[in-house]
Amino acid sequence: DWKKIPGKYESLKPGIWLNATVIIDYLNIMKQQMKIMVIDSLMLPVMESKGYFAASRFGK
């Protein structure tokens, strides 16, 4: 849930490009909240569809 992301992320809105640091921070927060060890590739298209970032640019 994007609303659970604290502080500096509150101003982020779907549809903008996020830099790698923000993406990694977001993924780390998601791992903590969802109690999972690994975020697999199936989640990237889901996040992309929500407009958080483009999976095609992830990791480049």
PDBQT receptor file of N, H, CA, C and O in Angstrom, charges set to zero:
ATOM      1  N   ASP A   1       0.853  -1.194   0.000  1.00  0.00    +0.000 N 
ATOM      2  CA  ASP A   1       0.000   0.000   0.000  1.00  0.00    +0.000 C 
ATOM      3  C   ASP A   1       0.883   1.237   0.000  1.00  0.00    +0.000 C 
ATOM      4  O   ASP A   1       1.636   1.483   0.943  1.00  0.00    +0.000 OA
ATOM      5  N   TRP A   2       0.780   2.007  -1.068  1.00  0.00    +0.000 N 
ATOM      6  H   TRP A   2       0.169   1.808  -1.834  1.00  0.00    +0.000 HD
ATOM      7  CA  TRP A   2       1.625   3.191  -1.226  1.00  0.00    +0.000 C 
ATOM      8  C   TRP A   2       1.446   4.166  -0.070  1.00  0.00    +0.000 C 
ATOM      9  O   TRP A   2       2.384   4.879   0.288  1.00  0.00    +0.000 OA
ATOM     10  N   LYS A   3       0.257   4.205   0.514  1.00  0.00    +0.000 N 
ATOM     11  H   LYS A   3      -0.505   3.626   0.223  1.00  0.00    +0.000 HD
ATOM     12  CA  LYS A   3      -0.027   5.151   1.595  1.00  0.00    +0.000 C 
ATOM     13  C   LYS A   3       0.775   4.848   2.858  1.00  0.00    +0.000 C 
ATOM     14  O   LYS A   3       0.919   5.707   3.728  1.00  0.00    +0.000 OA
ATOM     15  N   LYS A   4       1.292   3.637   2.958  1.00  0.00    +0.000 N 
ATOM     16  H   LYS A   4       1.175   2.939   2.251  1.00  0.00    +0.000 HD
ATOM     17  CA  LYS A   4       2.076   3.266   4.132  1.00  0.00    +0.000 C 
ATOM     18  C   LYS A   4       3.514   3.765   4.045  1.00  0.00    +0.000 C 
ATOM     19  O   LYS A   4       4.232   3.768   5.045  1.00  0.00    +0.000 OA
ATOM     20  N   ILE A   5       3.936   4.187   2.853  1.00  0.00    +0.000 N 
ATOM     21  H   ILE A   5       3.352   4.184   2.041  1.00  0.00    +0.000 HD
ATOM     22  CA  ILE A   5       5.303   4.665   2.682  1.00  0.00    +0.000 C 
ATOM     23  C   ILE A   5       5.444   6.017   3.369  1.00  0.00    +0.000 C 
ATOM     24  O   ILE A   5       4.707   6.951   3.053  1.00  0.00    +0.000 OA
ATOM     25  N   PRO A   6       6.384   6.132   4.307  1.00  0.00    +0.000 N 
ATOM     26  CA  PRO A   6       6.481   7.337   5.124  1.00  0.00    +0.000 C 
ATOM     27  C   PRO A   6       7.237   8.490   4.471  1.00  0.00    +0.000 C 
ATOM     28  O   PRO A   6       7.952   8.325   3.483  1.00  0.00    +0.000 OA
ATOM     29  N   GLY A   7       7.049   9.651   5.063  1.00  0.00    +0.000 N 
ATOM     30  H   GLY A   7       6.469   9.785   5.866  1.00  0.00    +0.000 HD
ATOM     31  CA  GLY A   7       7.900  10.803   4.841  1.00  0.00    +0.000 C 
ATOM     32  C   GLY A   7       8.157  11.209   3.414  1.00  0.00    +0.000 C 
ATOM     33  O   GLY A   7       7.262  11.671   2.707  1.00  0.00    +0.000 OA
ATOM     34  N   LYS A   8       9.418  11.027   2.994  1.00  0.00    +0.000 N 
ATOM     35  H   LYS A   8      10.145  10.651   3.569  1.00  0.00    +0.000 HD
ATOM     36  CA  LYS A   8       9.871  11.588   1.733  1.00  0.00    +0.000 C 
ATOM     37  C   LYS A   8       9.191  10.982   0.518  1.00  0.00    +0.000 C 
ATOM     38  O   LYS A   8       9.321  11.518  -0.582  1.00  0.00    +0.000 OA
ATOM     39  N   TYR A   9       8.463   9.872   0.684  1.00  0.00    +0.000 N 
ATOM     40  H   TYR A   9       8.357   9.437   1.577  1.00  0.00    +0.000 HD
ATOM     41  CA  TYR A   9       7.817   9.239  -0.460  1.00  0.00    +0.000 C 
ATOM     42  C   TYR A   9       6.362   9.681  -0.634  1.00  0.00    +0.000 C 
ATOM     43  O   TYR A   9       5.733   9.347  -1.637  1.00  0.00    +0.000 OA
ATOM     44  N   GLU A  10       5.831  10.420   0.325  1.00  0.00    +0.000 N 
ATOM     45  H   GLU A  10       6.342  10.690   1.140  1.00  0.00    +0.000 HD
ATOM     46  CA  GLU A  10       4.411  10.768   0.275  1.00  0.00    +0.000 C 
ATOM     47  C   GLU A  10       4.053  11.610  -0.942  1.00  0.00    +0.000 C 
ATOM     48  O   GLU A  10       2.927  11.556  -1.436  1.00  0.00    +0.000 OA
ATOM     49  N   SER A  11       5.036  12.400  -1.427  1.00  0.00    +0.000 N 
ATOM     50  H   SER A  11       5.951  12.443  -1.026  1.00  0.00    +0.000 HD
ATOM     51  CA  SER A  11       4.740  13.286  -2.546  1.00  0.00    +0.000 C 
ATOM     52  C   SER A  11       4.798  12.571  -3.890  1.00  0.00    +0.000 C 
ATOM     53  O   SER A  11       4.412  13.139  -4.912  1.00  0.00    +0.000 OA
ATOM     54  N   LEU A  12       5.278  11.328  -3.896  1.00  0.00    +0.000 N 
ATOM     55  H   LEU A  12       5.592  10.867  -3.066  1.00  0.00    +0.000 HD
ATOM     56  CA  LEU A  12       5.379  10.595  -5.152  1.00  0.00    +0.000 C 
ATOM     57  C   LEU A  12       3.994  10.190  -5.638  1.00  0.00    +0.000 C 
ATOM     58  O   LEU A  12       3.136   9.778  -4.858  1.00  0.00    +0.000 OA
ATOM     59  N   LYS A  13       3.802  10.316  -6.930  1.00  0.00    +0.000 N 
ATOM     60  H   LYS A  13       4.499  10.651  -7.564  1.00  0.00    +0.000 HD
ATOM     61  CA  LYS A  13       2.508   9.955  -7.507  1.00  0.00    +0.000 C 
ATOM     62  C   LYS A  13       2.728   8.970  -8.655  1.00  0.00    +0.000 C 
ATOM     63  O   LYS A  13       3.782   8.986  -9.291  1.00  0.00    +0.000 OA
ATOM     64  N   PRO A  14       1.744   8.118  -8.922  1.00  0.00    +0.000 N 
ATOM     65  CA  PRO A  14       1.854   7.205 -10.056  1.00  0.00    +0.000 C 
ATOM     66  C   PRO A  14       2.072   7.980 -11.345  1.00  0.00    +0.000 C 
ATOM     67  O   PRO A  14       1.555   9.083 -11.520  1.00  0.00    +0.000 OA
ATOM     68  N   GLY A  15       2.848   7.381 -12.244  1.00  0.00    +0.000 N 
ATOM     69  H   GLY A  15       3.267   6.485 -12.102  1.00  0.00    +0.000 HD
ATOM     70  CA  GLY A  15       3.061   7.986 -13.548  1.00  0.00    +0.000 C 
ATOM     71  C   GLY A  15       4.364   8.749 -13.683  1.00  0.00    +0.000 C 
ATOM     72  O   GLY A  15       4.692   9.227 -14.769  1.00  0.00    +0.000 OA
ATOM     73  N   ILE A  16       5.123   8.872 -12.578  1.00  0.00    +0.000 N 
ATOM     74  H   ILE A  16       4.857   8.484 -11.696  1.00  0.00    +0.000 HD
ATOM     75  CA  ILE A  16       6.403   9.559 -12.677  1.00  0.00    +0.000 C 
ATOM     76  C   ILE A  16       7.534   8.543 -12.714  1.00  0.00    +0.000 C 
ATOM     77  O   ILE A  16       7.380   7.407 -12.266  1.00  0.00    +0.000 OA
ATOM     78  N   TRP A  17       8.673   8.966 -13.255  1.00  0.00    +0.000 N 
ATOM     79  H   TRP A  17       8.798   9.889 -13.620  1.00  0.00    +0.000 HD
ATOM     80  CA  TRP A  17       9.838   8.087 -13.260  1.00  0.00    +0.000 C 
ATOM     81  C   TRP A  17      10.545   8.212 -11.921  1.00  0.00    +0.000 C 
ATOM     82  O   TRP A  17      10.810   9.320 -11.454  1.00  0.00    +0.000 OA
ATOM     83  N   LEU A  18      10.849   7.081 -11.305  1.00  0.00    +0.000 N 
ATOM     84  H   LEU A  18      10.633   6.181 -11.684  1.00  0.00    +0.000 HD
ATOM     85  CA  LEU A  18      11.582   7.095 -10.048  1.00  0.00    +0.000 C 
ATOM     86  C   LEU A  18      13.031   6.716 -10.319  1.00  0.00    +0.000 C 
ATOM     87  O   LEU A  18      13.314   5.881 -11.179  1.00  0.00    +0.000 OA
ATOM     88  N   ASN A  19      13.943   7.332  -9.581  1.00  0.00    +0.000 N 
ATOM     89  H   ASN A  19      13.714   8.010  -8.883  1.00  0.00    +0.000 HD
ATOM     90  CA  ASN A  19      15.340   6.953  -9.765  1.00  0.00    +0.000 C 
ATOM     91  C   ASN A  19      15.626   5.632  -9.063  1.00  0.00    +0.000 C 
ATOM     92  O   ASN A  19      14.807   5.142  -8.285  1.00  0.00    +0.000 OA
ATOM     93  N   ALA A  20      16.788   5.062  -9.343  1.00  0.00    +0.000 N 
ATOM     94  H   ALA A  20      17.453   5.460  -9.975  1.00  0.00    +0.000 HD
ATOM     95  CA  ALA A  20      17.102   3.718  -8.850  1.00  0.00    +0.000 C 
ATOM     96  C   ALA A  20      17.071   3.638  -7.329  1.00  0.00    +0.000 C 
ATOM     97  O   ALA A  20      16.628   2.637  -6.768  1.00  0.00    +0.000 OA
ATOM     98  N   THR A  21      17.538   4.686  -6.664  1.00  0.00    +0.000 N 
ATOM     99  H   THR A  21      17.898   5.500  -7.120  1.00  0.00    +0.000 HD
ATOM    100  CA  THR A  21      17.577   4.670  -5.202  1.00  0.00    +0.000 C 
ATOM    101  C   THR A  21      16.180   4.577  -4.615  1.00  0.00    +0.000 C 
ATOM    102  O   THR A  21      15.940   3.808  -3.684  1.00  0.00    +0.000 OA
ATOM    103  N   VAL A  22      15.265   5.355  -5.157  1.00  0.00    +0.000 N 
ATOM    104  H   VAL A  22      15.459   5.980  -5.914  1.00  0.00    +0.000 HD
ATOM    105  CA  VAL A  22      13.885   5.328  -4.672  1.00  0.00    +0.000 C 
ATOM    106  C   VAL A  22      13.257   3.971  -4.938  1.00  0.00    +0.000 C 
ATOM    107  O   VAL A  22      12.542   3.438  -4.089  1.00  0.00    +0.000 OA
ATOM    108  N   ILE A  23      13.520   3.410  -6.108  1.00  0.00    +0.000 N 
ATOM    109  H   ILE A  23      14.101   3.843  -6.797  1.00  0.00    +0.000 HD
ATOM    110  CA  ILE A  23      12.977   2.095  -6.436  1.00  0.00    +0.000 C 
ATOM    111  C   ILE A  23      13.487   1.046  -5.454  1.00  0.00    +0.000 C 
ATOM    112  O   ILE A  23      12.714   0.232  -4.949  1.00  0.00    +0.000 OA
ATOM    113  N   ILE A  24      14.787   1.070  -5.188  1.00  0.00    +0.000 N 
ATOM    114  H   ILE A  24      15.414   1.731  -5.599  1.00  0.00    +0.000 HD
ATOM    115  CA  ILE A  24      15.369   0.084  -4.275  1.00  0.00    +0.000 C 
ATOM    116  C   ILE A  24      14.817   0.266  -2.867  1.00  0.00    +0.000 C 
ATOM    117  O   ILE A  24      14.501  -0.710  -2.186  1.00  0.00    +0.000 OA
ATOM    118  N   ASP A  25      14.702   1.525  -2.431  1.00  0.00    +0.000 N 
ATOM    119  H   ASP A  25      14.958   2.317  -2.983  1.00  0.00    +0.000 HD
ATOM    120  CA  ASP A  25      14.119   1.787  -1.110  1.00  0.00    +0.000 C 
ATOM    121  C   ASP A  25      12.698   1.257  -1.048  1.00  0.00    +0.000 C 
ATOM    122  O   ASP A  25      12.302   0.644  -0.057  1.00  0.00    +0.000 OA
ATOM    123  N   TYR A  26      11.926   1.494  -2.110  1.00  0.00    +0.000 N 
ATOM    124  H   TYR A  26      12.248   1.993  -2.915  1.00  0.00    +0.000 HD
ATOM    125  CA  TYR A  26      10.541   1.041  -2.149  1.00  0.00    +0.000 C 
ATOM    126  C   TYR A  26      10.464  -0.486  -2.089  1.00  0.00    +0.000 C 
ATOM    127  O   TYR A  26       9.648  -1.050  -1.360  1.00  0.00    +0.000 OA
ATOM    128  N   LEU A  27      11.327  -1.143  -2.867  1.00  0.00    +0.000 N 
ATOM    129  H   LEU A  27      11.990  -0.685  -3.459  1.00  0.00    +0.000 HD
ATOM    130  CA  LEU A  27      11.330  -2.605  -2.861  1.00  0.00    +0.000 C 
ATOM    131  C   LEU A  27      11.696  -3.151  -1.487  1.00  0.00    +0.000 C 
ATOM    132  O   LEU A  27      11.118  -4.139  -1.034  1.00  0.00    +0.000 OA
ATOM    133  N   ASN A  28      12.658  -2.507  -0.819  1.00  0.00    +0.000 N 
ATOM    134  H   ASN A  28      13.128  -1.704  -1.187  1.00  0.00    +0.000 HD
ATOM    135  CA  ASN A  28      13.043  -2.949   0.521  1.00  0.00    +0.000 C 
ATOM    136  C   ASN A  28      11.890  -2.790   1.504  1.00  0.00    +0.000 C 
ATOM    137  O   ASN A  28      11.656  -3.661   2.342  1.00  0.00    +0.000 OA
ATOM    138  N   ILE A  29      11.171  -1.674   1.399  1.00  0.00    +0.000 N 
ATOM    139  H   ILE A  29      11.361  -0.966   0.719  1.00  0.00    +0.000 HD
ATOM    140  CA  ILE A  29      10.009  -1.456   2.262  1.00  0.00    +0.000 C 
ATOM    141  C   ILE A  29       8.940  -2.503   1.979  1.00  0.00    +0.000 C 
ATOM    142  O   ILE A  29       8.328  -3.042   2.902  1.00  0.00    +0.000 OA
ATOM    143  N   MET A  30       8.718  -2.790   0.692  1.00  0.00    +0.000 N 
ATOM    144  H   MET A  30       9.215  -2.352  -0.057  1.00  0.00    +0.000 HD
ATOM    145  CA  MET A  30       7.723  -3.793   0.329  1.00  0.00    +0.000 C 
ATOM    146  C   MET A  30       8.108  -5.157   0.900  1.00  0.00    +0.000 C 
ATOM    147  O   MET A  30       7.248  -5.887   1.394  1.00  0.00    +0.000 OA
ATOM    148  N   LYS A  31       9.384  -5.501   0.837  1.00  0.00    +0.000 N 
ATOM    149  H   LYS A  31      10.083  -4.908   0.436  1.00  0.00    +0.000 HD
ATOM    150  CA  LYS A  31       9.824  -6.788   1.383  1.00  0.00    +0.000 C 
ATOM    151  C   LYS A  31       9.537  -6.868   2.874  1.00  0.00    +0.000 C 
ATOM    152  O   LYS A  31       9.103  -7.908   3.370  1.00  0.00    +0.000 OA
ATOM    153  N   GLN A  32       9.777  -5.769   3.595  1.00  0.00    +0.000 N 
ATOM    154  H   GLN A  32      10.129  -4.924   3.192  1.00  0.00    +0.000 HD
ATOM    155  CA  GLN A  32       9.530  -5.756   5.031  1.00  0.00    +0.000 C 
ATOM    156  C   GLN A  32       8.038  -5.880   5.329  1.00  0.00    +0.000 C 
ATOM    157  O   GLN A  32       7.636  -6.653   6.199  1.00  0.00    +0.000 OA
ATOM    158  N   GLN A  33       7.220  -5.119   4.606  1.00  0.00    +0.000 N 
ATOM    159  H   GLN A  33       7.547  -4.491   3.899  1.00  0.00    +0.000 HD
ATOM    160  CA  GLN A  33       5.788  -5.096   4.891  1.00  0.00    +0.000 C 
ATOM    161  C   GLN A  33       5.107  -6.392   4.495  1.00  0.00    +0.000 C 
ATOM    162  O   GLN A  33       4.175  -6.836   5.166  1.00  0.00    +0.000 OA
ATOM    163  N   MET A  34       5.565  -7.006   3.407  1.00  0.00    +0.000 N 
ATOM    164  H   MET A  34       6.322  -6.646   2.861  1.00  0.00    +0.000 HD
ATOM    165  CA  MET A  34       4.893  -8.188   2.897  1.00  0.00    +0.000 C 
ATOM    166  C   MET A  34       5.481  -9.465   3.477  1.00  0.00    +0.000 C 
ATOM    167  O   MET A  34       5.014 -10.564   3.178  1.00  0.00    +0.000 OA
ATOM    168  N   LYS A  35       6.529  -9.314   4.324  1.00  0.00    +0.000 N 
ATOM    169  H   LYS A  35       6.909  -8.422   4.566  1.00  0.00    +0.000 HD
ATOM    170  CA  LYS A  35       7.142 -10.462   4.984  1.00  0.00    +0.000 C 
ATOM    171  C   LYS A  35       7.600 -11.508   3.969  1.00  0.00    +0.000 C 
ATOM    172  O   LYS A  35       7.397 -12.706   4.163  1.00  0.00    +0.000 OA
ATOM    173  N   ILE A  36       8.217 -11.043   2.890  1.00  0.00    +0.000 N 
ATOM    174  H   ILE A  36       8.382 -10.069   2.732  1.00  0.00    +0.000 HD
ATOM    175  CA  ILE A  36       8.757 -11.969   1.905  1.00  0.00    +0.000 C 
ATOM    176  C   ILE A  36      10.245 -11.708   1.743  1.00  0.00    +0.000 C 
ATOM    177  O   ILE A  36      10.725 -10.604   2.000  1.00  0.00    +0.000 OA
ATOM    178  N   MET A  37      10.967 -12.732   1.317  1.00  0.00    +0.000 N 
ATOM    179  H   MET A  37      10.577 -13.629   1.109  1.00  0.00    +0.000 HD
ATOM    180  CA  MET A  37      12.417 -12.613   1.218  1.00  0.00    +0.000 C 
ATOM    181  C   MET A  37      12.851 -12.074  -0.138  1.00  0.00    +0.000 C 
ATOM    182  O   MET A  37      13.862 -11.379  -0.242  1.00  0.00    +0.000 OA
ATOM    183  N   VAL A  38      12.093 -12.393  -1.164  1.00  0.00    +0.000 N 
ATOM    184  H   VAL A  38      11.272 -12.957  -1.080  1.00  0.00    +0.000 HD
ATOM    185  CA  VAL A  38      12.490 -12.012  -2.514  1.00  0.00    +0.000 C 
ATOM    186  C   VAL A  38      11.292 -11.434  -3.257  1.00  0.00    +0.000 C 
ATOM    187  O   VAL A  38      10.177 -11.950  -3.173  1.00  0.00    +0.000 OA
ATOM    188  N   ILE A  39      11.549 -10.355  -3.983  1.00  0.00    +0.000 N 
ATOM    189  H   ILE A  39      12.455  -9.937  -4.051  1.00  0.00    +0.000 HD
ATOM    190  CA  ILE A  39      10.518  -9.839  -4.882  1.00  0.00    +0.000 C 
ATOM    191  C   ILE A  39      10.836 -10.380  -6.268  1.00  0.00    +0.000 C 
ATOM    192  O   ILE A  39      11.854 -10.022  -6.859  1.00  0.00    +0.000 OA
ATOM    193  N   ASP A  40       9.971 -11.239  -6.786  1.00  0.00    +0.000 N 
ATOM    194  H   ASP A  40       9.144 -11.530  -6.306  1.00  0.00    +0.000 HD
ATOM    195  CA  ASP A  40      10.286 -11.869  -8.064  1.00  0.00    +0.000 C 
ATOM    196  C   ASP A  40       9.799 -11.015  -9.232  1.00  0.00    +0.000 C 
ATOM    197  O   ASP A  40       9.149  -9.986  -9.049  1.00  0.00    +0.000 OA
ATOM    198  N   SER A  41      10.130 -11.468 -10.422  1.00  0.00    +0.000 N 
ATOM    199  H   SER A  41      10.657 -12.304 -10.571  1.00  0.00    +0.000 HD
ATOM    200  CA  SER A  41       9.868 -10.669 -11.619  1.00  0.00    +0.000 C 
ATOM    201  C   SER A  41       8.381 -10.452 -11.874  1.00  0.00    +0.000 C 
ATOM    202  O   SER A  41       8.012  -9.532 -12.604  1.00  0.00    +0.000 OA
ATOM    203  N   LEU A  42       7.525 -11.278 -11.287  1.00  0.00    +0.000 N 
ATOM    204  H   LEU A  42       7.825 -12.025 -10.693  1.00  0.00    +0.000 HD
ATOM    205  CA  LEU A  42       6.090 -11.102 -11.491  1.00  0.00    +0.000 C 
ATOM    206  C   LEU A  42       5.590  -9.798 -10.889  1.00  0.00    +0.000 C 
ATOM    207  O   LEU A  42       4.582  -9.247 -11.332  1.00  0.00    +0.000 OA
ATOM    208  N   MET A  43       6.307  -9.301  -9.863  1.00  0.00    +0.000 N 
ATOM    209  H   MET A  43       7.126  -9.749  -9.503  1.00  0.00    +0.000 HD
ATOM    210  CA  MET A  43       5.857  -8.067  -9.229  1.00  0.00    +0.000 C 
ATOM    211  C   MET A  43       6.193  -6.836 -10.046  1.00  0.00    +0.000 C 
ATOM    212  O   MET A  43       5.524  -5.811  -9.914  1.00  0.00    +0.000 OA
ATOM    213  N   LEU A  44       7.223  -6.912 -10.895  1.00  0.00    +0.000 N 
ATOM    214  H   LEU A  44       7.767  -7.744 -11.002  1.00  0.00    +0.000 HD
ATOM    215  CA  LEU A  44       7.638  -5.736 -11.653  1.00  0.00    +0.000 C 
ATOM    216  C   LEU A  44       6.540  -5.224 -12.581  1.00  0.00    +0.000 C 
ATOM    217  O   LEU A  44       6.277  -4.021 -12.594  1.00  0.00    +0.000 OA
ATOM    218  N   PRO A  45       5.885  -6.096 -13.364  1.00  0.00    +0.000 N 
ATOM    219  CA  PRO A  45       4.795  -5.600 -14.214  1.00  0.00    +0.000 C 
ATOM    220  C   PRO A  45       3.632  -5.041 -13.409  1.00  0.00    +0.000 C 
ATOM    221  O   PRO A  45       2.971  -4.096 -13.839  1.00  0.00    +0.000 OA
ATOM    222  N   VAL A  46       3.382  -5.626 -12.235  1.00  0.00    +0.000 N 
ATOM    223  H   VAL A  46       3.919  -6.394 -11.886  1.00  0.00    +0.000 HD
ATOM    224  CA  VAL A  46       2.305  -5.120 -11.386  1.00  0.00    +0.000 C 
ATOM    225  C   VAL A  46       2.619  -3.704 -10.941  1.00  0.00    +0.000 C 
ATOM    226  O   VAL A  46       1.767  -2.818 -11.009  1.00  0.00    +0.000 OA
ATOM    227  N   MET A  47       3.857  -3.491 -10.482  1.00  0.00    +0.000 N 
ATOM    228  H   MET A  47       4.549  -4.211 -10.427  1.00  0.00    +0.000 HD
ATOM    229  CA  MET A  47       4.253  -2.162 -10.043  1.00  0.00    +0.000 C 
ATOM    230  C   MET A  47       4.279  -1.194 -11.215  1.00  0.00    +0.000 C 
ATOM    231  O   MET A  47       3.909  -0.028 -11.077  1.00  0.00    +0.000 OA
ATOM    232  N   GLU A  48       4.721  -1.686 -12.376  1.00  0.00    +0.000 N 
ATOM    233  H   GLU A  48       5.022  -2.633 -12.489  1.00  0.00    +0.000 HD
ATOM    234  CA  GLU A  48       4.750  -0.828 -13.557  1.00  0.00    +0.000 C 
ATOM    235  C   GLU A  48       3.339  -0.398 -13.934  1.00  0.00    +0.000 C 
ATOM    236  O   GLU A  48       3.114   0.750 -14.317  1.00  0.00    +0.000 OA
ATOM    237  N   SER A  49       2.386  -1.329 -13.824  1.00  0.00    +0.000 N 
ATOM    238  H   SER A  49       2.569  -2.261 -13.513  1.00  0.00    +0.000 HD
ATOM    239  CA  SER A  49       1.007  -1.003 -14.187  1.00  0.00    +0.000 C 
ATOM    240  C   SER A  49       0.426   0.048 -13.260  1.00  0.00    +0.000 C 
ATOM    241  O   SER A  49      -0.484   0.784 -13.640  1.00  0.00    +0.000 OA
ATOM    242  N   LYS A  50       0.954   0.121 -12.040  1.00  0.00    +0.000 N 
ATOM    243  H   LYS A  50       1.694  -0.477 -11.732  1.00  0.00    +0.000 HD
ATOM    244  CA  LYS A  50       0.516   1.148 -11.105  1.00  0.00    +0.000 C 
ATOM    245  C   LYS A  50       1.243   2.466 -11.346  1.00  0.00    +0.000 C 
ATOM    246  O   LYS A  50       0.937   3.478 -10.715  1.00  0.00    +0.000 OA
ATOM    247  N   GLY A  51       2.218   2.447 -12.273  1.00  0.00    +0.000 N 
ATOM    248  H   GLY A  51       2.466   1.625 -12.785  1.00  0.00    +0.000 HD
ATOM    249  CA  GLY A  51       2.897   3.674 -12.650  1.00  0.00    +0.000 C 
ATOM    250  C   GLY A  51       4.078   4.042 -11.782  1.00  0.00    +0.000 C 
ATOM    251  O   GLY A  51       4.580   5.162 -11.872  1.00  0.00    +0.000 OA
ATOM    252  N   TYR A  52       4.538   3.123 -10.940  1.00  0.00    +0.000 N 
ATOM    253  H   TYR A  52       4.130   2.213 -10.867  1.00  0.00    +0.000 HD
ATOM    254  CA  TYR A  52       5.638   3.472 -10.043  1.00  0.00    +0.000 C 
ATOM    255  C   TYR A  52       6.961   3.565 -10.791  1.00  0.00    +0.000 C 
ATOM    256  O   TYR A  52       7.778   4.440 -10.504  1.00  0.00    +0.000 OA
ATOM    257  N   PHE A  53       7.176   2.671 -11.745  1.00  0.00    +0.000 N 
ATOM    258  H   PHE A  53       6.513   1.960 -11.978  1.00  0.00    +0.000 HD
ATOM    259  CA  PHE A  53       8.357   2.751 -12.590  1.00  0.00    +0.000 C 
ATOM    260  C   PHE A  53       8.174   1.792 -13.752  1.00  0.00    +0.000 C 
ATOM    261  O   PHE A  53       7.273   0.953 -13.741  1.00  0.00    +0.000 OA
ATOM    262  N   ALA A  54       9.022   1.916 -14.741  1.00  0.00    +0.000 N 
ATOM    263  H   ALA A  54       9.754   2.598 -14.751  1.00  0.00    +0.000 HD
ATOM    264  CA  ALA A  54       8.955   1.010 -15.885  1.00  0.00    +0.000 C 
ATOM    265  C   ALA A  54       9.882  -0.168 -15.649  1.00  0.00    +0.000 C 
ATOM    266  O   ALA A  54      11.083   0.005 -15.441  1.00  0.00    +0.000 OA
ATOM    267  N   ALA A  55       9.324  -1.348 -15.683  1.00  0.00    +0.000 N 
ATOM    268  H   ALA A  55       8.348  -1.489 -15.852  1.00  0.00    +0.000 HD
ATOM    269  CA  ALA A  55      10.126  -2.538 -15.430  1.00  0.00    +0.000 C 
ATOM    270  C   ALA A  55      11.256  -2.667 -16.448  1.00  0.00    +0.000 C 
ATOM    271  O   ALA A  55      12.313  -3.217 -16.139  1.00  0.00    +0.000 OA
ATOM    272  N   SER A  56      11.036  -2.162 -17.651  1.00  0.00    +0.000 N 
ATOM    273  H   SER A  56      10.177  -1.715 -17.901  1.00  0.00    +0.000 HD
ATOM    274  CA  SER A  56      12.053  -2.270 -18.690  1.00  0.00    +0.000 C 
ATOM    275  C   SER A  56      13.300  -1.466 -18.349  1.00  0.00    +0.000 C 
ATOM    276  O   SER A  56      14.382  -1.756 -18.858  1.00  0.00    +0.000 OA
ATOM    277  N   ARG A  57      13.157  -0.451 -17.486  1.00  0.00    +0.000 N 
ATOM    278  H   ARG A  57      12.278  -0.216 -17.072  1.00  0.00    +0.000 HD
ATOM    279  CA  ARG A  57      14.305   0.357 -17.104  1.00  0.00    +0.000 C 
ATOM    280  C   ARG A  57      14.910  -0.091 -15.785  1.00  0.00    +0.000 C 
ATOM    281  O   ARG A  57      15.967   0.401 -15.391  1.00  0.00    +0.000 OA
ATOM    282  N   PHE A  58      14.265  -1.003 -15.109  1.00  0.00    +0.000 N 
ATOM    283  H   PHE A  58      13.406  -1.402 -15.429  1.00  0.00    +0.000 HD
ATOM    284  CA  PHE A  58      14.751  -1.456 -13.810  1.00  0.00    +0.000 C 
ATOM    285  C   PHE A  58      16.083  -2.168 -13.968  1.00  0.00    +0.000 C 
ATOM    286  O   PHE A  58      16.229  -3.056 -14.808  1.00  0.00    +0.000 OA
ATOM    287  N   GLY A  59      17.044  -1.775 -13.161  1.00  0.00    +0.000 N 
ATOM    288  H   GLY A  59      16.925  -1.053 -12.478  1.00  0.00    +0.000 HD
ATOM    289  CA  GLY A  59      18.331  -2.436 -13.171  1.00  0.00    +0.000 C 
ATOM    290  C   GLY A  59      19.302  -1.918 -14.202  1.00  0.00    +0.000 C 
ATOM    291  O   GLY A  59      20.437  -2.390 -14.261  1.00  0.00    +0.000 OA
ATOM    292  N   LYS A  60      18.893  -0.955 -15.025  1.00  0.00    +0.000 N 
ATOM    293  H   LYS A  60      17.970  -0.571 -14.978  1.00  0.00    +0.000 HD
ATOM    294  CA  LYS A  60      19.810  -0.414 -16.033  1.00  0.00    +0.000 C 
ATOM    295  C   LYS A  60      20.601   0.747 -15.462  1.00  0.00    +0.000 C 
ATOM    296  O   LYS A  60      21.426   1.334 -16.162  1.00  0.00    +0.000 OA
TER     297      LYS A  60
